[in-house]
Amino acid sequence: MITLKKHLLAAALLMISGAGFAQSYTTKYEPTKENLEARKEFQDEKFGIFLHWGIYSMTAQGEWYMNEGKIDRNEYAKLASGFYPSKFNAAEWVSAIKASGAKYITITSRHHDGFSMFGTKQSDYNIVDATPFHRDVLKELAEECKKQGIKLHFYYSHLDWRRDDYPEGRTGHFSGRPAGHGDYNSYFNFMNNQLTELLTNYGPIGAIWFDGLWDHDQDSNFNWRLDEQYALIHKLQPSCLVGNNHHRNPYSGEDFQMFERDLPGQNVTGYSKGTDVSQLPLETCETMNGMWGYKIQDQNYKTTEQLIRYLVKAAGMNANLLMNIGPQPNGELPAVAVQRMKEVGQWMNSYGETIYGTRGGDVAPHDWGVSTRKGDKLYIHIIHLKDKALYIPLEAKIKSATRFIDKKTISFKAQDGGYLLQLPEVPADVDYVVELTLK
């Protein structure tokens, strides 16, 4: 993930200037019936957990430490020889994540440092061959996800700070690679061979979550050959969705649009400047604390209330929430993160009906909250309100109104082309939900 201000500024300036990388598309992408059904299921799921885990966790300085610390690749690679996550337990991970109410897991299969967290045959720089652990954690996770009914998605980096054949972009300048390196044909084949492994040896995969195209956004003629790569994925698993964290409007062949640390239509981070909200399924990713990968100093975790409200806002903007956790080097999920997930799950046990399977509702997001809809049910999620009365602009006719949690009747009357809801009390809940049944 991009995390630092200077990368954000560079990306923003490039978007303003209109610079970008070239892409060629020889055929128009037509999603299959299986793919369209998978998109609908993805939208219904609404909530996933993101896991940024690799040998960078041993530094406890986040996933960008190799680049930001200007670490030589040969020195950095020594981390692998000491990586032994003795407390990793796939069953415990999946159980804790399932308890949060999340329906899928997205985990880093290979991040920008080039280390593969699975037993790839394309390089010995992987968790099975290069570490004393000698276990394929993605294989174990895939088996456990299948057992517990959780979908598995793979994050995959388009860039690599270690390999000679990756054409150098605007990051990874201090790894010690020889000057003038780069052979994209070779690197492209390497990536596609790894993707083939991931989509052949690990069962059904819900999505491939790409990241890193922004590394060459200064190169207007750089062609990543996305159409070929996306076609390979869709051929291997037609139901596997493709998304790309490139901070641009979706390219042909992509099945969902993602927003990094922004809700759709917002641009708090600067990553979404000039980006439209498409008709594809939407997902917003955010960190539970401040970093993606594990950072020992970062204990600034968002409160359970903040996490729930972010999830609700995402649903009200017709998007999934992918909430990130950085596992520790010993293989455990941080205790605070596990506790937060448990508390979010308790809320979802009561209110999940107003989130799962919904779409953004008839009432647009307001300062007071958002709405979600499922069939003839419109859920009004009140997050900030200091009054008992709430006016909602709504053209549809209301048949009945109740407080969702206990079905207590709420009075309403038509007013100014919408409705005035008269609540029994000033909302004080994390999310006060009113259920409207529409005619």
Residue pairs with C-beta under 8 A, 6 or more apart in sequence:
1 52
1 63
1 211
1 245
1 260
1 285
1 292
2 8
2 11
2 214
2 260
2 271
3 62
3 64
3 291
3 292
4 64
4 68
7 170
7 171
7 214
8 269
8 270
8 271
9 270
10 170
11 214
11 217
11 247
11 270
11 271
12 270
12 273
14 20
14 217
14 218
15 247
15 273
15 274
16 273
16 274
19 217
19 218
19 220
20 217
20 220
20 248
21 213
21 216
21 217
21 219
21 220
21 221
21 222
21 223
21 224
22 220
22 221
22 222
22 223
23 223
23 224
23 226
23 227
23 251
24 223
24 225
24 227
25 227
25 251
25 252
25 253
26 227
27 227
27 231
28 252
29 227
29 230
29 252
29 253
31 39
31 234
31 255
32 234
32 238
32 239
34 238
34 239
35 234
35 238
35 239
35 241
35 255
37 239
38 206
38 239
38 240
38 241
38 255
39 241
39 255
39 256
39 280
39 281
42 104
42 206
42 207
42 241
42 256
42 281
42 320
43 281
43 318
43 320
43 359
44 356
44 357
45 103
45 104
45 151
45 320
45 356
46 103
46 311
46 314
46 315
46 320
46 321
46 355
46 356
46 357
46 358
47 100
47 101
47 102
47 103
47 311
47 320
47 321
47 323
47 348
47 355
48 102
48 103
48 104
48 105
48 106
48 153
48 283
48 320
48 321
48 322
48 323
49 97
49 100
49 102
49 104
49 105
49 106
49 322
49 323
49 324
49 325
49 341
50 106
50 107
50 155
50 285
50 292
50 322
50 323
50 324
50 325
51 105
51 106
51 107
51 108
51 324
51 325
51 326
51 327
52 63
52 108
52 111
52 155
52 292
52 293
52 294
52 324
52 325
52 326
52 327
53 107
53 108
53 117
53 137
53 293
53 294
53 326
53 327
54 63
54 108
54 111
54 113
54 115
54 117
54 293
55 79
55 80
55 83
55 113
55 115
55 131
56 62
56 63
56 64
56 65
56 66
56 79
56 111
56 113
56 293
56 294
57 293
57 294
57 326
57 327
57 328
57 329
58 79
58 82
58 83
58 329
59 65
59 69
59 79
60 294
60 295
60 296
60 297
60 329
61 68
61 69
61 295
61 296
62 68
62 291
62 292
62 293
62 294
62 295
62 298
62 326
63 108
63 111
63 112
63 113
63 291
63 292
63 293
63 326
64 112
64 293
65 71
65 293
66 73
66 76
66 112
66 113
66 161
66 172
66 175
67 112
67 161
67 171
67 172
67 174
67 175
70 174
71 174
71 175
72 174
72 175
72 176
73 114
73 161
73 162
73 175
73 176
73 177
74 176
76 113
76 162
76 175
77 125
77 130
77 162
80 115
80 125
80 127
80 130
80 131
81 130
81 131
81 132
82 131
82 132
83 127
83 131
83 132
83 133
83 329
84 131
84 132
84 133
85 133
85 137
85 327
85 329
85 330
85 331
86 330
86 331
87 330
87 331
87 332
88 135
88 137
88 140
88 330
88 331
88 332
89 331
90 137
90 140
90 141
90 143
90 144
91 144
91 147
91 148
92 333
93 141
93 144
93 327
93 333
94 105
94 141
94 144
94 145
94 147
94 148
94 150
95 148
96 333
96 338
96 341
96 342
97 105
97 150
97 341
98 148
98 149
98 150
99 341
99 342
99 345
100 340
100 341
100 342
100 344
100 345
100 348
101 344
101 345
101 347
101 348
101 349
101 352
102 150
102 323
102 341
103 150
103 151
103 356
104 150
104 151
104 152
104 153
104 206
104 207
105 141
105 145
105 150
105 151
105 152
105 153
106 153
106 154
106 155
106 207
106 209
106 322
107 117
107 138
107 141
107 152
107 153
107 154
107 155
108 117
108 155
108 157
109 116
109 117
109 118
109 138
109 154
109 155
109 156
109 194
109 198
110 116
110 117
110 156
110 157
110 160
110 194
111 155
111 157
111 293
112 157
112 159
112 160
112 161
112 171
112 172
112 211
112 212
113 161
113 162
114 125
114 157
114 160
114 161
114 162
114 163
115 125
115 126
115 127
115 130
115 162
116 122
116 123
116 125
116 126
116 127
116 194
117 126
117 127
117 137
117 138
118 126
118 127
118 128
118 136
118 137
118 138
118 139
118 197
118 198
118 202
119 126
119 127
119 128
119 129
119 136
119 139
120 126
120 194
120 197
121 193
121 197
122 190
122 193
122 194
122 197
123 190
124 130
125 162
127 133
127 135
127 136
127 137
128 134
128 135
128 136
138 154
138 198
138 202
139 201
139 202
141 152
142 152
142 202
142 203
143 203
145 151
145 152
146 203
151 204
151 206
152 202
152 203
152 205
152 206
153 205
153 206
153 207
153 208
153 209
154 198
154 202
154 205
154 207
154 208
154 209
155 209
155 210
155 211
156 191
156 194
156 195
156 198
156 208
156 209
156 210
156 211
157 210
157 211
157 212
158 191
158 210
158 211
158 212
158 213
158 215
158 224
159 166
159 169
159 171
159 172
159 212
159 215
160 166
160 172
160 187
161 171
161 172
161 175
162 175
162 177
163 177
163 187
163 190
164 177
164 178
164 181
164 182
164 183
165 181
165 182
165 183
165 184
165 186
165 187
165 190
166 181
166 182
166 187
167 181
167 182
167 183
167 184
167 187
167 216
167 222
168 177
168 181
168 182
169 215
169 216
169 218
169 219
170 215
170 216
170 217
170 218
171 215
172 215
188 225
188 228
188 229
191 229
192 228
192 229
192 232
195 208
195 229
195 232
195 233
195 236
196 232
196 236
198 205
198 208
199 205
199 208
199 233
199 236
199 237
199 240
200 236
204 237
204 239
204 240
205 237
205 240
206 239
206 240
206 241
207 240
207 241
207 242
207 243
207 255
207 256
208 233
208 240
208 241
208 242
208 243
209 243
209 245
209 258
210 242
210 243
210 244
210 245
210 246
211 244
211 245
212 245
213 224
213 244
213 245
213 246
214 246
214 247
216 222
216 224
226 244
226 251
226 253
227 252
227 253
230 242
230 252
230 253
230 254
231 253
233 240
233 242
234 240
234 242
234 253
241 255
241 256
241 281
242 253
242 254
242 255
242 256
243 254
243 255
243 256
243 257
243 258
243 283
244 250
244 251
244 254
244 258
245 258
245 260
245 285
247 260
247 271
247 272
247 275
248 275
249 275
249 276
249 278
250 257
250 278
250 280
254 280
255 280
255 281
256 280
256 281
256 282
256 283
257 264
257 277
257 278
257 280
257 281
257 282
257 283
258 282
258 283
258 284
258 285
258 322
259 266
259 271
259 272
259 275
259 282
259 283
259 284
259 285
259 319
260 269
260 271
260 272
260 284
260 285
261 268
261 269
261 271
261 284
261 285
261 286
261 287
262 268
262 269
262 271
262 272
262 284
263 284
263 313
263 314
263 317
263 319
264 277
264 282
264 284
264 317
264 318
264 319
265 277
265 317
266 272
267 273
267 275
281 320
282 317
282 318
282 319
282 320
283 319
283 320
283 321
283 322
284 314
284 317
284 319
284 320
284 321
284 322
285 321
285 322
285 323
285 324
286 310
286 321
286 322
286 323
286 324
287 323
287 324
288 301
288 302
288 307
288 323
288 324
288 325
288 337
288 340
289 295
289 298
289 299
289 300
289 301
289 302
289 326
289 336
289 337
290 298
290 300
291 298
291 326
292 324
292 326
293 326
294 326
294 327
294 328
294 329
294 334
295 326
299 336
301 336
301 337
301 340
302 310
302 340
304 340
304 343
304 344
304 347
304 430
305 430
307 323
307 340
307 344
308 344
308 347
308 430
308 431
309 383
309 430
309 431
310 321
310 323
311 321
311 323
311 344
311 355
312 355
312 369
312 370
312 381
312 383
312 431
313 365
313 370
313 383
314 320
314 321
315 321
315 355
315 358
315 360
315 370
315 372
315 381
316 360
316 361
316 365
316 369
316 370
316 371
316 372
316 381
317 360
317 365
317 370
318 359
318 360
325 333
325 334
325 337
326 334
327 333
327 334
328 334
347 430
347 431
348 355
350 405
351 404
351 405
351 431
351 433
353 374
353 404
354 372
354 379
354 381
354 404
354 433
354 435
355 372
357 374
358 372
358 373
358 374
358 379
359 372
359 373
359 374
360 370
360 371
360 372
360 373
361 370
361 371
361 372
361 373
361 378
361 379
361 380
362 371
362 373
362 378
362 394
362 395
362 396
363 370
363 371
363 378
363 380
363 392
363 393
363 394
364 371
364 393
367 384
368 382
368 383
368 384
368 385
368 390
369 380
369 381
369 382
369 383
369 384
369 385
369 431
370 381
370 383
371 378
371 379
371 380
371 381
371 392
372 378
372 379
372 381
373 379
376 399
376 437
376 438
376 439
377 435
377 436
377 437
377 438
378 394
378 396
378 435
378 436
378 437
378 438
379 404
379 433
379 434
379 435
379 436
380 390
380 392
380 421
380 433
380 434
380 435
380 436
381 431
381 432
381 433
382 390
382 423
382 427
382 431
382 432
382 433
382 434
383 430
383 431
383 432
385 426
385 427
385 432
386 426
387 426
388 422
388 423
388 424
388 425
388 426
389 420
389 421
389 422
389 423
390 420
390 421
390 423
391 415
391 416
391 418
391 419
391 420
391 421
392 418
392 419
392 421
393 417
393 418
394 418
394 419
395 417
395 418
396 438
396 439
397 438
397 439
398 412
398 419
398 436
398 437
398 438
398 439
399 436
399 437
399 438
399 439
400 409
400 436
400 437
401 409
401 410
401 411
401 412
401 421
401 434
401 435
401 436
401 437
402 408
402 409
402 410
402 434
402 435
403 410
403 423
403 424
403 432
403 433
403 434
403 435
404 433
404 434
404 435
405 433
407 435
408 424
410 421
410 422
410 423
410 424
410 434
411 421
411 422
412 419
412 420
412 421
412 422
413 419
413 420
413 422
421 434
423 432
423 434
